[in-house]
Amino acid sequence: AVLDAGSSAPAFSLPRLGGGAALTLSSFLGTPVIVNFFASWCPHCRSELAAIGTVAARNAGGVAVVGVDSNDGTGTPAQKLLLAAHASYPVGVDTSAQVAAKYLLVALPVTYFIDAHGRVVGSAFGAQTVTSLQRWVNRLTHQAS
């Protein structure tokens, strides 16, 4: 099951990995957002973090990238993974997978693509590549105009 394209992306507010202000989806309204659900224990998640980090850096200002560390305990292993992947986008800690459940997740990784109005454009299951993510970014940024 996935959230239908055109439906409103469920709002969330999560503690930020590494501390700081809570991470909220609503703070990105007006900007397209890529929301990547991952966990440090998920091998496919680990392989895609570098791609997501690259796309986040390449499209900074045009598209926001948010990570959700789901069902993963304290977040320390996730911090190490993100550091190794040079992924510097904000990540929220979804310890009990409550946000993952709102997004109908049954496996990881899953990436949702949300337009500037907070509506779901689509989703992708499994590890994404820079090429596949950039295709989604192009869709998101062309919709925004």
N, C-alpha and C positions, 0 to 999 in steps of 0.2 A: 504494500500500500504506500502511496505517496500523497502529498498534498497536491490538489489539482492546480494546474496553471490558472492564474487569474484569481485564486483565493488569497485572502490576507495571510501573510506570514505570521504565525503565532508570536506575540510579544514575549520577550524574556528579559530578565535582569539577573545576572550571575556575578558571583565574586570573580574578580580578575586574577588570573594566574600571575603570581609574583606580587600581588597586592595592588593597592590603588583603588580608584573609584570603581564602582560596580559597572559591568559591561551591559549596556542595554541596546536592544535592537532599535528602539525608537530614536536613539541619539543619531542614527544614520539616515533618518528620513530626508529625502531630497537627493540622496546618493544611492546608486545601485549597490547592492551588497552580495558578496559571496559568503555563505555560511558553511564552514567545513566542520563536520562532526568527526572526531577521531578519538583514539585512545592510545596510550603508550604501549599497551599489550597487543595491539593489532598490527601485524607485520605489513599489511597493505597500506595502512595509514602511514607508517614510518616512511615507506617508499615514496609517498606522494607529498610529504611536507615540503621538500625542497622545491617541487614544482609550484606548489601554492605560494611559497615564499617568494619565488621568482616573479610570478604573475602579480602578486601584491605589490612588490617593489616597482615593477614595470608600469603598472597602471595606477600608481598612487595619485590621488587627487580626482581621478575619474571613477574609480570603483573602490569601495571599501571591502576589505577582507577581514572576516572574523572567524576565529577558531572556537569550537566548543569541545573541550576535553571531557568526554562523557564516560561516566561509570569507571572512574580511574583513580580513586583514592585522593591522596594529597596533592597531586600535580607535580611533584618533584621529578619523576621520570619524564613527564611531558615537557617540563622546562628544559631538561637536558637535550631531548630530541629536537625541540624547536631551535635551540641554540646551535646544535650541530647542523641543522638544515638551513641556517641563516634566515629563519622565519621570524620577522620582527613585528608582525601584525598582532592586534590584541586578541587574547584568548580568555574565554570564560570557563570556569570550572563547574561542570554539571555533575557533581559527585553521585547523585542518586538517579541520574538519567531522566529527570523530570522534563527537561526541555526536549531531549531526544524523543521522549514519548509523545510530546505535543506535535513533533514533526514526523510521527509515525515510523520511527526507525526500528528496524528489526535486526540490522547488521551494520557494521562499520567497514570502511568509511562511506559516508554519504555527504554529498555537497548540494546545497540548495542555492539557487540563483534568484535573487529578489530585486525587483525594479525599484526605482527611486520613490515610488508611492507605497512601498511596503507590500507589494503583491508578488506572489510566486510566479516566476517565469518558467522554471523547470528544475529538475533535479538530476543528479548523476550518481550512480552506485559504483562502488569500487574505486580503485586508485586512478586518479586523473593525471594527465600529462600536461606540460606547459601548452602544447598545441591544443588539446581539448579544452583546457581552461580558457585559453585566449579566444577560442571560438565563442564561448559563452560570454566573455567580456565584450566582444564585438556586438553580440546580440543585445546585451544590456545597455551598452552605451549608444547604440543606434536607436533603441527604444526611448532613451531618455530625451532625445532631441525633439 
